[in-house]
Amino acid sequence: MRPFEGLRILDLTHIFAGPFCTYQLAVMGAEVIKIEPVNGPDIMRTAGADRKLNDEDYGLAFQAQSAGKRAIALNLKDPEGRALFYDLVKTADVVVQNYTTGCLAELGLEYDRLKTLNPKLIYCSISGFGRTGPKANDPAYDAVIQAFAGVMASNGETDAPPVLIGPPVIDYGTGVQAAMAISAALFGRERTGEGRYIDVAMSDAALMLMTMNVVTAAATGKAPMAHGNKNPQNAGYSAYETADGMIMLGAYTAKQYAGLMQVLGYNDVAVEVLEGGQTDLAGRRDHDAVLITKTLQEKPADEWENLLNAHHVPAARVRTLDEALAHPQFASRSVLQSIEGLTGARPVAAFSYDQGGPVPNGPPPHFAADTRDILQELGVDDKQLADLDQRGVIAL
């Protein structure tokens, strides 16, 4: 039995951060009901590399964080649609939403209203900047938060323009923070019997993902400089060209650094490093970088990776994502799992249990795929469903 089996999550989210949060709850067993406007499906349904799937409102960008959910289409601007949502709230444990500040309050869907229907409800609000502060009403996407929170300026080469991190790491990092907050709130409810309101901001999540940099900037008044692939304090913690591509070295400690120099054939340097200790590495930066650069070009990256790892020196050839996915290491883990009817394995969770671990409940839902079944569970009969569908209150 997975930890969240028996829990019902109402998912009023779109794009990446919110859906990824509820996806993490779904793979741990929760029933997640994705609620989309009748005439406005999640725009990620039409995004992704496969245009045919986009045309079917089943894009890969949507599929990425939607496996195992149920889908219902409700017009929440209609009083009857809201009434149906209220009925769902009475059966739910959690509501997650990432609409702009004030949007749901105008519809009577804010926490203060919903907790009167269900006092044990946990309500999680996800937004760009949170629900307080001077930017509470400002819109945001992953890239905008990267710019605002200093992430872009921390990335890239020295004395070069800031660089956007390619994958939407702020979105996904926010989703993980939200899922953790909800999990803790559920645990707390077991003790107190009380619901809770949760305010999650993408900008706050960005700071959490840069904790060491933030602490340094707050203590010194100066932001750490971007340094690209070359660590300014440690020649052994940098990327270099080899005979056939790049390799990233992770020789951070003096012991690892000495191991690196031994593998490269510089035993005298290895002895000096062990005698000098960790604080001496910065002074060796420029001198040793020349030795490392020259020697690594003598062999292919894969060969160096194997040699260094065998001597307990962290190192990896710089791979493309498709190369990484093909590596047998990931095949030995449960992070990637296949879903019946879909092409390719999908990320599920970055952890496993000895029993009852994360697994998708099924494929991502098509738009409004479960409207009929969910509303019938609430007691709405076929005649009422047909009438609601005809009047645009729901979509079947």
C-alpha positions as CSV (number, residue, x, y, z in Angstrom):
1,M,0.0,0.0,0.0
2,R,1.4,3.4,-1.0
3,P,1.3,6.1,1.7
4,F,-1.3,8.4,0.1
5,E,-3.8,5.7,-1.0
6,G,-7.4,6.8,0.0
7,L,-6.6,10.5,-0.2
8,R,-8.4,12.7,-2.8
9,I,-6.7,15.7,-4.3
10,L,-8.5,18.4,-6.3
11,D,-6.1,19.8,-8.8
12,L,-6.9,23.3,-10.1
13,T,-3.4,23.8,-11.6
14,H,-1.8,24.2,-15.0
15,I,1.6,24.6,-16.7
16,F,4.3,22.8,-14.7
17,A,4.8,23.7,-11.0
18,G,1.3,22.8,-9.8
19,P,0.7,19.8,-12.0
20,F,4.2,18.4,-10.9
21,C,3.2,18.8,-7.3
22,T,0.0,16.8,-7.7
23,Y,1.8,14.3,-9.9
24,Q,4.2,13.5,-7.0
25,L,1.2,12.9,-4.8
26,A,-0.5,10.7,-7.4
27,V,2.5,8.4,-7.8
28,M,2.4,7.9,-4.0
29,G,-1.2,6.6,-4.3
30,A,-3.4,9.7,-4.0
31,E,-6.5,10.0,-6.3
32,V,-5.8,13.3,-8.2
33,I,-8.7,14.9,-10.0
34,K,-7.5,17.4,-12.5
35,I,-10.2,20.1,-13.0
36,E,-10.0,22.2,-16.2
37,P,-12.3,24.9,-17.6
38,V,-14.8,23.7,-20.1
39,N,-13.4,25.9,-22.9
40,G,-9.8,26.3,-21.6
41,P,-7.8,23.0,-21.2
42,D,-4.4,23.2,-19.6
43,I,-2.3,24.9,-22.4
44,M,0.4,22.2,-21.9
45,R,-2.0,19.8,-23.6
46,T,-1.0,21.5,-26.9
47,A,2.8,21.8,-26.2
48,G,5.6,19.3,-26.9
49,A,7.7,17.8,-29.7
50,D,5.0,15.6,-31.1
51,R,2.6,17.8,-33.1
52,K,0.1,15.0,-33.6
53,L,-0.3,14.7,-29.8
54,N,-0.6,18.4,-29.5
55,D,-3.5,18.4,-32.0
56,E,-5.1,15.8,-29.8
57,D,-4.8,17.9,-26.6
58,Y,-2.4,15.2,-25.3
59,G,1.0,16.9,-25.7
60,L,4.2,15.5,-24.3
61,A,4.6,18.7,-22.1
62,F,1.2,17.8,-20.5
63,Q,2.0,14.1,-20.2
64,A,5.2,14.8,-18.4
65,Q,3.5,15.5,-15.1
66,S,0.0,14.1,-15.5
67,A,0.2,10.3,-15.3
68,G,-2.4,8.6,-13.1
69,K,-4.7,11.5,-12.7
70,R,-8.4,11.7,-13.5
71,A,-9.8,14.6,-15.5
72,I,-13.0,16.6,-15.3
73,A,-14.1,19.7,-17.1
74,L,-16.1,22.2,-15.0
75,N,-17.2,25.8,-15.7
76,L,-16.4,27.3,-12.3
77,K,-17.8,30.7,-13.5
78,D,-21.2,29.2,-13.6
79,P,-23.1,28.8,-10.3
80,E,-24.0,25.2,-11.1
81,G,-20.4,24.4,-11.9
82,R,-19.3,25.9,-8.6
83,A,-21.9,23.9,-6.8
84,L,-20.6,20.7,-8.3
85,F,-17.1,21.8,-7.3
86,Y,-18.3,22.4,-3.7
87,D,-19.7,18.9,-3.6
88,L,-16.3,17.6,-4.6
89,V,-14.6,19.7,-1.9
90,K,-16.7,18.0,0.7
91,T,-15.2,14.6,-0.4
92,A,-11.6,15.9,-0.8
93,D,-8.5,16.0,1.5
94,V,-6.5,18.6,-0.5
95,V,-7.1,21.4,-3.0
96,V,-4.1,22.7,-5.0
97,Q,-4.4,25.8,-7.2
98,N,-2.1,28.1,-9.0
99,Y,-4.4,30.8,-10.3
100,T,-3.4,34.5,-10.1
101,T,-4.0,36.2,-6.8
102,G,-7.7,37.1,-6.3
103,C,-9.0,35.1,-9.2
104,L,-10.5,32.2,-7.2
105,A,-11.7,34.6,-4.4
106,E,-13.8,36.4,-7.0
107,L,-15.5,33.0,-7.7
108,G,-16.0,32.1,-4.1
109,L,-13.3,29.3,-4.3
110,E,-10.8,30.8,-1.7
111,Y,-9.7,28.8,1.3
112,D,-11.9,30.8,3.8
113,R,-15.0,29.7,1.8
114,L,-14.0,26.1,1.2
115,K,-13.0,25.4,4.8
116,T,-16.6,26.1,5.8
117,L,-17.6,23.1,3.6
118,N,-14.7,20.9,4.8
119,P,-12.9,22.1,8.0
120,K,-10.2,19.4,7.6
121,L,-9.3,20.6,4.1
122,I,-5.7,21.3,3.2
123,Y,-5.5,24.1,0.6
124,C,-2.3,24.8,-1.2
125,S,-1.9,28.0,-3.2
126,I,1.1,28.1,-5.7
127,S,2.0,31.4,-7.4
128,G,5.0,33.2,-8.9
129,F,5.7,35.5,-5.9
130,G,3.4,34.2,-3.2
131,R,0.2,35.8,-1.9
132,T,1.9,38.6,0.1
133,G,4.3,41.4,-0.7
134,P,4.5,44.0,-3.4
135,K,4.7,41.5,-6.3
136,A,1.8,39.3,-5.1
137,N,-0.3,40.3,-8.1
138,D,2.4,40.0,-10.7
139,P,2.4,37.1,-13.2
140,A,5.4,34.9,-13.7
141,Y,6.9,31.9,-15.4
142,D,10.0,29.8,-14.7
143,A,12.2,32.1,-16.8
144,V,10.9,35.2,-15.2
145,I,11.6,33.9,-11.7
146,Q,15.1,32.8,-12.8
147,A,15.7,36.5,-13.8
148,F,14.1,38.0,-10.7
149,A,15.6,35.8,-8.0
150,G,19.2,35.9,-9.3
151,V,19.3,32.5,-10.8
152,M,20.2,33.6,-14.3
153,A,23.0,35.9,-13.0
154,S,24.4,33.0,-11.1
155,N,24.7,30.9,-14.2
156,G,26.9,31.3,-17.2
157,E,30.5,32.3,-17.9
158,T,32.5,34.9,-16.0
159,D,32.2,38.4,-17.6
160,A,29.5,37.2,-19.9
161,P,25.7,37.8,-20.0
162,P,23.6,35.8,-17.6
163,V,22.3,32.5,-18.9
164,L,18.8,30.9,-18.5
165,I,18.9,27.4,-17.2
166,G,17.3,25.3,-19.9
167,P,15.0,22.8,-18.1
168,P,12.2,24.5,-16.0
169,V,14.0,23.7,-12.8
170,I,12.2,26.4,-10.8
171,D,8.8,25.0,-11.8
172,Y,9.8,21.5,-10.8
173,G,11.6,22.7,-7.7
174,T,8.4,24.6,-6.7
175,G,6.3,21.5,-7.3
176,V,8.6,19.5,-4.9
177,Q,8.4,22.2,-2.2
178,A,4.6,22.2,-2.5
179,A,4.3,18.4,-2.4
180,M,6.5,18.4,0.7
181,A,4.4,21.1,2.3
182,I,1.2,19.2,1.6
183,S,2.7,15.9,2.9
184,A,3.7,17.6,6.2
185,A,0.2,19.2,6.5
186,L,-1.4,15.8,6.0
187,F,0.8,14.4,8.7
188,G,-0.1,17.3,11.0
189,R,-3.7,16.8,10.4
190,E,-3.4,13.2,11.6
191,R,-2.4,14.7,15.0
192,T,-4.7,17.7,15.2
193,G,-7.6,16.9,12.9
194,E,-7.3,20.4,11.5
195,G,-6.9,21.6,7.9
196,R,-4.4,24.2,6.8
197,Y,-3.6,26.9,4.3
198,I,-0.3,26.7,2.4
199,D,1.3,29.5,0.4
200,V,4.0,28.4,-2.0
201,A,5.9,30.9,-4.1
202,M,8.1,30.1,-7.1
203,S,10.4,32.9,-6.1
204,D,10.9,31.4,-2.6
205,A,11.6,28.0,-4.2
206,A,14.2,29.6,-6.3
207,L,16.0,30.8,-3.2
208,M,15.8,27.4,-1.6
209,L,17.4,25.9,-4.7
210,M,20.3,28.3,-4.2
211,T,20.7,28.0,-0.5
212,M,24.5,28.1,-0.3
213,N,24.6,31.1,-2.7
214,V,21.9,32.9,-0.8
215,V,23.7,32.4,2.6
216,T,27.0,33.7,1.1
217,A,25.3,36.8,-0.5
218,A,23.4,37.6,2.7
219,A,26.5,37.3,4.9
220,T,28.9,39.2,2.6
221,G,26.6,41.6,0.8
222,K,28.0,40.3,-2.5
223,A,26.6,37.7,-4.8
224,P,28.9,34.8,-5.8
225,M,30.1,35.3,-9.4
226,A,29.1,33.0,-12.2
227,H,32.1,30.9,-13.2
228,G,30.8,28.6,-16.0
229,N,32.4,25.2,-16.1
230,K,35.6,26.2,-14.3
231,N,35.7,26.4,-10.5
232,P,37.7,29.5,-9.5
233,Q,39.1,27.8,-6.4
234,N,39.7,24.2,-7.5
235,A,41.2,23.0,-10.7
236,G,39.9,19.5,-9.9
237,Y,36.3,20.6,-9.8
238,S,36.0,21.8,-13.4
239,A,35.2,20.6,-16.9
240,Y,37.9,19.9,-19.5
241,E,38.2,18.7,-23.1
242,T,39.4,15.2,-23.7
243,A,40.4,13.4,-26.8
244,D,36.7,13.1,-27.9
245,G,34.6,15.4,-25.7
246,M,34.2,17.1,-22.4
247,I,34.5,15.5,-18.9
248,M,33.4,17.1,-15.6
249,L,35.7,16.4,-12.7
250,G,34.4,16.4,-9.2
251,A,37.7,16.2,-7.2
252,Y,36.6,18.5,-4.4
253,T,38.4,17.2,-1.4
254,A,42.2,17.1,-1.0
255,K,42.0,13.2,-1.0
256,Q,40.0,13.2,-4.2
257,Y,42.3,15.8,-5.8
258,A,45.3,13.7,-4.9
259,G,43.6,10.7,-6.5
260,L,43.0,12.7,-9.7
261,M,46.7,13.7,-9.9
262,Q,47.8,10.1,-9.3
263,V,45.6,8.9,-12.2
264,L,46.9,11.6,-14.4
265,G,50.5,10.5,-13.6
266,Y,51.5,13.4,-11.3
267,N,52.4,11.5,-8.1
268,D,54.6,14.4,-6.8
269,V,51.7,16.8,-7.1
270,A,49.5,14.3,-5.3
271,V,51.9,14.1,-2.4
272,E,52.0,18.0,-2.2
273,V,48.2,18.2,-2.2
274,L,47.9,15.7,0.7
275,E,50.5,17.6,2.7
276,G,49.0,21.0,2.0
277,G,45.4,19.9,2.7
278,Q,42.1,21.4,1.6
279,T,43.0,25.1,2.1
280,D,45.9,24.8,-0.3
281,L,43.9,23.8,-3.4
282,A,43.0,27.4,-4.4
283,G,46.6,28.4,-4.6
284,R,47.2,25.5,-7.0
285,R,44.4,26.4,-9.4
286,D,46.2,27.9,-12.3
287,H,49.3,25.7,-12.2
288,D,47.5,22.4,-12.0
289,A,44.8,23.4,-14.6
290,V,47.6,23.5,-17.2
291,L,48.7,19.9,-16.3
292,I,45.1,18.6,-16.2
293,T,44.2,20.3,-19.5
294,K,47.2,18.8,-21.3
295,T,46.9,15.2,-19.9
296,L,43.1,14.8,-20.3
297,Q,43.4,15.4,-24.1
298,E,45.4,12.1,-24.4
299,K,42.4,9.7,-23.9
300,P,38.7,9.6,-24.5
301,A,36.2,10.9,-21.9
302,D,34.7,7.5,-21.2
303,E,38.1,6.0,-20.5
304,W,39.0,8.8,-18.1
305,E,35.6,8.5,-16.4
306,N,36.2,4.8,-15.7
307,L,39.8,5.3,-14.6
308,L,38.9,8.1,-12.2
309,N,35.8,6.4,-10.8
310,A,37.9,3.3,-10.1
311,H,40.1,5.4,-7.9
312,H,37.1,7.0,-6.1
313,V,37.4,10.3,-7.9
314,P,34.0,11.7,-9.0
315,A,34.0,12.4,-12.7
316,A,31.6,12.0,-15.7
317,R,31.7,12.5,-19.4
318,V,29.4,15.3,-20.4
319,R,26.5,13.5,-21.9
320,T,23.4,14.6,-23.9
321,L,20.1,13.7,-22.3
322,D,19.4,10.9,-24.7
323,E,22.8,9.4,-23.9
324,A,22.2,9.7,-20.2
325,L,18.8,8.0,-20.5
326,A,20.4,5.1,-22.4
327,H,23.0,4.5,-19.6
328,P,22.4,1.2,-17.7
329,Q,22.5,3.1,-14.4
330,F,19.1,4.5,-14.9
331,A,17.8,1.1,-16.0
332,S,18.9,-0.2,-12.6
333,R,16.8,2.4,-10.8
334,S,13.0,3.0,-10.5
335,V,13.1,6.7,-11.4
336,L,12.0,5.9,-15.0
337,Q,9.0,3.7,-15.4
338,S,7.0,2.6,-18.4
339,I,3.3,3.4,-18.7
340,E,1.0,1.2,-20.8
341,G,0.0,2.8,-24.1
342,L,2.7,5.5,-24.0
343,T,6.0,5.7,-25.8
344,G,9.2,5.8,-23.7
345,A,9.8,5.6,-20.0
346,R,8.7,8.5,-17.8
347,P,10.3,10.0,-14.6
348,V,8.2,9.1,-11.6
349,A,10.1,9.9,-8.4
350,A,13.7,10.3,-7.3
351,F,13.4,7.8,-4.5
352,S,12.2,4.3,-3.8
353,Y,10.8,2.3,-0.9
354,D,11.3,-1.3,0.0
355,Q,7.6,-1.7,-0.3
356,G,4.7,0.5,-1.5
357,G,6.9,2.9,-3.5
358,P,6.0,5.4,-6.1
359,V,4.3,4.1,-9.3
360,P,1.9,5.8,-11.8
361,N,-1.8,4.9,-11.4
362,G,-2.1,4.9,-15.2
363,P,-1.6,7.1,-18.3
364,P,-2.3,10.8,-18.3
365,P,-6.0,11.6,-18.8
366,H,-7.5,13.0,-22.0
367,F,-9.5,16.2,-21.6
368,A,-12.7,15.6,-19.6
369,A,-12.1,11.9,-19.7
370,D,-13.6,11.2,-16.2
371,T,-16.3,13.9,-16.0
372,R,-19.1,11.4,-16.3
373,D,-17.8,8.9,-13.8
374,I,-16.8,11.5,-11.2
375,L,-20.1,13.3,-11.3
376,Q,-22.0,10.1,-11.2
377,E,-20.1,9.3,-8.0
378,L,-21.7,12.5,-6.6
379,G,-25.1,11.3,-7.6
380,V,-25.7,13.2,-10.9
381,D,-27.7,11.0,-13.3
382,D,-27.3,10.7,-17.0
383,K,-30.2,13.1,-17.8
384,Q,-28.7,15.8,-15.6
385,L,-25.3,15.2,-17.2
386,A,-26.6,15.7,-20.7
387,D,-28.4,18.9,-19.7
388,L,-25.3,20.3,-17.9
389,D,-23.1,19.4,-20.9
390,Q,-25.5,21.1,-23.4
391,R,-25.5,24.3,-21.3
392,G,-21.7,24.4,-21.0
393,V,-21.6,23.8,-17.3
394,I,-19.5,20.7,-17.8
395,A,-17.8,18.9,-20.8
396,L,-18.2,15.2,-21.3
